[in-house]
């Protein structure tokens, strides 16, 4: 069976709501968590693994709509993709590959 791995690293937040963004970032992360996809929250972005590009873009759209519903008029988003055919579980396997070479790393 063939698998695809779409790794998406993204951040999304409003720029028109004041200095603190945690309320809005939390709503986006909650959406990611509830999606059921494997994800990892980092201080600067969230990484999510999908089996297809359409699923990745669908979640991005859902996150945008959450901020839109919160009356955010200007939303900043950064999306980076790492797309690999015939692969899966790369969120963990990429880290394991580094750890196999240098030992345990912070996660």
C-alpha positions in Angstrom: 0.0 0.0 0.0 1.3 3.5 -0.9 1.3 6.3 1.6 1.9 10.0 1.3 3.2 12.2 4.0 2.4 15.8 3.9 4.1 17.7 6.7 2.7 21.1 7.3 4.4 23.6 9.6 2.1 26.6 10.0 1.3 29.6 12.2 -1.8 31.7 11.9 -2.9 34.6 14.0 -4.6 38.0 13.7 -2.6 41.2 13.5 -5.4 43.5 14.4 -6.2 42.5 18.0 -3.5 43.9 20.2 -0.2 42.6 21.5 -1.2 39.2 23.0 -2.3 36.5 20.5 -2.6 33.5 22.8 -6.4 33.5 22.8 -6.4 33.2 19.0 -3.5 30.8 18.7 -5.2 28.6 21.3 -8.3 28.4 19.2 -6.3 27.4 16.2 -4.4 24.7 18.2 -7.6 23.4 19.6 -8.9 23.0 16.1 -5.7 21.1 15.1 -6.0 18.9 18.3 -9.6 18.1 17.6 -8.9 17.2 14.0 -7.3 13.9 15.1 -4.1 14.3 13.0 -0.7 13.9 14.6 0.6 17.3 15.5 3.4 18.9 17.5 3.1 22.4 19.0 6.3 24.4 19.0 6.9 28.0 20.4 6.7 29.4 16.8 4.4 27.1 14.8 2.4 23.9 14.8 3.5 20.9 12.7 0.8 18.5 11.5 1.1 15.4 9.4 -1.5 14.5 6.7 -2.0 11.7 4.2 -3.1 14.2 1.5 -2.7 17.8 0.5 -6.5 18.3 0.3 -6.7 17.3 4.0 -3.9 19.7 4.9 -5.6 22.6 3.1 -9.0 21.8 4.5 -7.6 22.1 8.1 -5.9 25.4 7.2 -9.2 26.7 5.9 -11.0 25.5 9.1 -8.5 27.3 11.2 -8.9 30.5 9.2 -12.7 30.3 9.5 -12.3 30.1 13.3 -10.4 33.4 13.4 -12.8 34.9 10.9 -15.7 34.0 13.2 -13.8 35.8 16.0 -14.1 39.0 13.9 -10.4 39.1 13.1 -10.1 41.5 10.1 -6.4 40.8 9.3 -4.9 37.4 9.6 -1.2 36.5 9.1 -0.3 33.0 8.1 2.9 31.2 7.3 2.7 27.7 5.7 5.6 25.4 4.9 5.1 22.0 3.3 7.4 18.9 3.1 5.7 16.5 0.8 7.0 12.9 0.3 5.3 10.0 -1.5 5.4 6.5 -0.3 6.1 7.5 3.3 4.3 7.9 6.6 4.9 8.7 10.3 7.6 11.2 9.4 7.0 13.4 12.4 8.6 10.8 14.5 10.8 9.1 12.0 12.7 12.3 11.1 13.5 12.9 14.8 14.5 9.3 15.3 16.9 9.5 12.4 18.7 12.4 14.0 18.7 10.7 17.4 20.1 7.5 15.9 23.1 9.6 14.9 23.6 11.9 17.9 21.5 10.6 20.7 18.4 12.0 22.4 17.3 15.5 21.5 14.8 17.9 23.1 11.3 17.4 21.8 
